[in-house]
């Protein structure tokens, strides 16, 4: 269970208008069951979607319609997801379903075995000079995924995440 992590990543570029780099909290939690872990991660992904939909509409209203942040907040107060989707589509010609998965689903980091190819100089006993060869080694690294983890497909594709022996 300790191999699943849900996190938000930011680029190294500073967003316009920010006085300092954004920060994110991190947590280490032991859950009593795999189902509880799946439920928690599903809730986090749904929360990511809700927040991103709101922020996408909010910033479109501010940057493209010229509303102040207070006006945009007032306009969105009490709206449902369908209302936000309608604003995006009718006023800004944005189909939220076409936004990249990275924003709609967030970033999931999982440990995966990855083959790395490096060039090494190998010296054989009979030769004085070394010979350069490509060497492939397998390492376990955190790999970012942008996918749906709420359904069963993700968990069937990555059963090792919930494997008690991993």
Helices and strands as residue ranges (DSSP letters): E 4-7, H 34-63, H 69-76, H 81-92, G 96-98, H 101-105, E 107-122, E 131-145, H 152-157, G 159-161
